[in-house]
Amino acid sequence: MWLFKSGAFPERHYNMTLIVDGVSPGGPTFYFDYLRVQVATGLSVETAIKDDADQHWVFDDPTSWEAVHQTGDYLYETRQSPNAGGTSEIAFYGEYYD
């Protein structure tokens, strides 16, 4: 399932910020696995994976974004958002990190 999908952006620096609300009573938490960035370079399209375990992700409270390991997750790991909600951010330029 896509959380966010867009058309082409101009080539420049970007910050992707995920803001997750707190869990409602009986509601699910948010699970974050990876961000996929596709970059058109000449005749081909390059795909860069920004995995949740990558050191370039900045979590508002890294200890509260619990790592969960389940079959089917990219690189066998995903992040579960804190019950109170939280934010995560990554800076990138095309397929490269800022």
N, C-alpha and C positions, 0 to 999 in steps of 0.2 A: 504494500500500500504506500502510495506517495503521500508524504506530509506536505511537500512543497515542490511544485514543478513550474518551470518558466521557459520562456523562449530565450533567444540569445541576448546576452548582455554585452555592452562594450568592454573591450579588454582594459581592465584597470584593477585597482585594489578593492577587495570586498571584505566585509565582516559579516559572517552568518551568526546570528544570535538566536538561540532557542530559549523561549520563556515558557515555563511549565507552571500552570496553576496548581494549587494544592489539591489533594485527593478529597473528593466529596465522600460522605459516609457510604460505605459499601461500593464505592467506585474504584476503578482500576488506576494504577500508577501509569506513568508514561515510560515506555522503553525506547531507548535510543541506541541504534546499532552503528550506522555510518552515514556519511554524506557522500554522494557521488556527484562529481563535477565533470561534465563533458565539455571539452575545449576543441573547437575547430582549428586545426593548424594546417593550412594549405589544402591538400587533397584528402586529409584523413581527419578523423575525430578521435582525440585522445580522452581516455577516461581516467580520472584520478580519484582514488578512494581515500576519504578522510575518515578513518576508523575511530570509533569511540575511545579506544585505548591509546590513540596517538597522543604523544606528549604536547602537541600543539593546541589541543582543546583546552580551554580555560573554564573550569567549573567554579561556580560561586563558592561552593564548599565541597571539595573533592571527596572528602570522607563520607558525605551523605549521598553521593551518586554511586550506589552500590553496583559493583560488577556482578553480573549474573551470567552463568555459563549454561547454555542450552544447545542441543543439537539443532542445526539449521541457522544459527546466528553466524554472521560473517566473522571469520577468525575465531569462532566458538566463544564469543563474548559480546554482551550488550550491557548497557547501563540502565538501571532502574532509577527513576527520578525520586527525590525525597518526598515524603508524604506532605510536607509543608509547601512543596513547589520549589523551583529553583531556576537558575539560568546557566547556560553554557554558550561559549563563543569560540569561533575560530576565524583567523584572518588568512586570506589567500589571494593570490594573483594568478588567475587561470588555474593551471594544474599545480602551481607551486605555492608553498607557504610563505606568508609575509614574515 
